[in-house]
Amino acid sequence: MIPPFPLPSHMTTIVHFRVPNVEDGLTFCELEESQEESSTTQYLNHLQDLSKGELNDSSKWTGEDRRTALWWIFMATSELGTVPFSYECNTCGETHYHDIYMYDLMETAKAVPKLPELKVELAINGVIHNAQVHPMNGEAIEEIELLRNERDEYEPQSLDWKRAANEMAIHEMAHCLTIEGQPEDRDEATQWKVEKIKTMRLPVEFMSACSKVEKALRESRHGLLTKYVEGRYFLVTEVPECPKVIEKGGKAVRTLLLPFHHHDYIAKI
Ligand SMILES: [Zn+2]
């Protein structure tokens, strides 16, 4: 049994998942890292127990809701409840191996009755626009994932790569904003916002918009403690520190960003 899952961004919304079976494992046996978000949508929709309620489309959930749901299902169904993790230590030069206890992450998890309305004023080419900031939903994150894949077709740090990386960052900002006067249609709205953002004056208008969006997103924190960097989710977690560091009088734990890959959490064969 998987306990009913309250959406962290709207905790009175309850989602019922069923325990994955062999057939589900077969369905999700090939998971590509380049399609992490689209398979997450499929998995979270596929696993909903429709005998207990209507489908609640996970592409409309926030990125944090989705990662937290993966963790929730994993905790309820994994025997060990751990995810192995290793990193190269820059103190001693060796690789350290740790098991992350998924249950411990409960401490950093947060659910809210609803996300706050975060209003901001944005200067766009000298004109003030009213806007609202919100975390990206699954649909938006899937789009960013496609842009990241486009970027990764280029040689890292090449001119084309940088162009694609900037395009990705601008789309990310566009997806976090609802700007007064934007078109009704979702795709048209995205395009409209991207064009608007491109007319922002560098550095003042654009930098100030970046920091306003970032600040607002911090205020809407929910779900597990994660960090979204260049189209990927990372889990913010603590692991025992390298013995060499402790010897020198350092702290006993170190905070790490652990790649929050869907394939560690999705039941597969
Ligand atoms: Zn070390």
Residues whose N, C-alpha, C, O or C-beta is under 5 A from the ligand:
A	BS01	ZN	C89 T91 C92 G93 E94 C242
